Amino acid sequence: MVQVAIIGGGLGGLVLALNLHKRNISTAIYESRSETDIHGGSIALAPNALRVLDRVGAYEALRVRGFIYEQIHFVNGKGAEIGFVFHGNRGLYNFPALRIKRSVLREELVRLVKREGIPIFWDKKCVHVVSETAATDPESSGSATVEFSDGERVSAGFVVGADGIHSRVRPFIAPDVGDPTFDGLMGITGTIHADELGDLLEKAGLHIPCMLFGAKGSIGILPSSFDGKEIEWFANLEAEDRSREEWTRFGSDGQGMKDLILQRFLYDDKIDQWPEMVRQLMLKTRPEAFTNWPFYTLPHVEHWSSPHKRVLLIGDAAHAIPPTGGQGAAMAFEDADTLSYVLTRAYSPDFNQATNLSDLVTKWEHHRQERIVEITTFTSQNGRMRRSSTYVYEQVAKEWIIWAALKIKGPQGGAAWIFSYTPEDILAAISL
């Protein structure tokens, strides 16, 4: 019986396994998808995410496979710069920011997991957690048992649900938590090579990466390749919710997504005169290069651990954060890294799981939940700025608010507390 069974071989689960292995805790990963089933476009990783990746030995390989940057420039819909903020900074936080394809990130983490000999089982779909037992005396240890769709049952000292927003582990802990709720925003991403834009990049006068805030919504432009030649741009816009099947159909209709973008930002926009480069990004991107993602949030999950503390949740299984703040993956990484300290303490020879485990895990929960509340508030503020403006005066007010916030908070944008976080902070919390 392994000490920790990780349900979910996504980014958070892989990072948890690597951290636990480094601390000599035996683990196994169970992933419902096949190894080649990879979804998602690119992801922006701030210093607090890169700090964790560096600790598991992934950063050096990743930094030469994605786009390194430090500043995000804010621009209005006509192309006039409002200001900039640091999304990373080597001097301030020891790390820059990195934009990289999610598939590349996952590929590197899987490579490290295999190199370390950590068992990972693909096409292993969790059905539910069956039961848990508590440690009854200092010499015993509790366990939890999970069942898979093929009928196999696996027991481990701890079961960690890292299986995403539609978690099959979560109902064992929080059976009354409802379904994820649509946030009212969706993102559409297009990818284009710089060569297809000719000299428009040079003539545009835009500092890239940048975010443009227009009356009809916001548009971000961020390269995703090391040389900066592969350019991804994304638009955030309001949308009605759809069923999962309808979202799947919508996501496979590249021409439909392109038509929606053109109608929304070019043909219907009577306020902005988007810079020509931005217009050409929309016009020249091929339909097959479009992807989309709806923004969902998870109702508040009061507890991330089961009554006997043998079943735990991390990442989107515990708290799904919309991507408008660029912190979703970072929070899963932080959950994983801090939890590895907790489980290492639980398995130390002088630790009595029968009497002290509940207090230890509860302190970890409270530490992480307080940070998640703050991050969610920050993310929600970003999301409001990305919504459309019905009237000219609303757009003017939005631009003024952004300008004033940058003047007051400076280039760090009030985000130093986010980027400076280190997982070792948990040590003080669990020692109280």
Salt bridges, closest charged atoms under 4 A:
GLU31 OE2 - ARG33 NE 2.98
GLU35 OE2 - LYS114 NZ 2.51
ASP37 OD1 - HIS39 NE2 2.71
GLU60 OE1 - ARG63 NE 2.77
GLU70 OE2 - ARG90 NH1 2.84
GLU81 OE2 - HIS73 ND1 2.76
GLU81 OE1 - HIS207 ND1 3.01
GLU107 OE2 - ARG65 NH1 2.99
GLU108 OE2 - ARG111 NH2 2.76
GLU116 OE1 - HIS21 NE2 3.17
GLU116 OE2 - ARG115 NH2 2.90
GLU147 OE1 - HIS128 NE2 3.16
GLU147 OE1 - ARG153 NH2 3.38
ASP150 OD2 - LYS124 NZ 2.56
GLU152 OE1 - LYS124 NZ 2.38
ASP195 OD2 - HIS193 ND1 3.53
GLU196 OE1 - ARG286 NH1 3.14
ASP199 OD2 - LYS203 NZ 3.06
GLU230 OE2 - LYS101 NZ 2.76
GLU232 OE1 - ARG99 NH2 3.09
GLU232 OE2 - LYS101 NZ 3.63
GLU238 OE1 - ARG264 NH2 2.77
GLU276 OE1 - ARG279 NE 3.75
GLU288 OE2 - ARG286 NE 3.21
GLU302 OE2 - HIS303 NE2 3.86
GLU334 OE1 - ARG368 NH1 2.91
GLU334 OE1 - ARG371 NE 2.64
ASP335 OD2 - HIS319 NE2 2.55
ASP335 OD1 - ARG368 NE 2.69
ASP337 OD2 - ARG55 NE 2.69
ASP350 OD1 - ARG345 NH1 3.04
ASP359 OD2 - LYS363 NZ 3.20
GLU365 OE2 - LYS309 NZ 3.63
GLU424 OE2 - ARG55 NH1 2.29
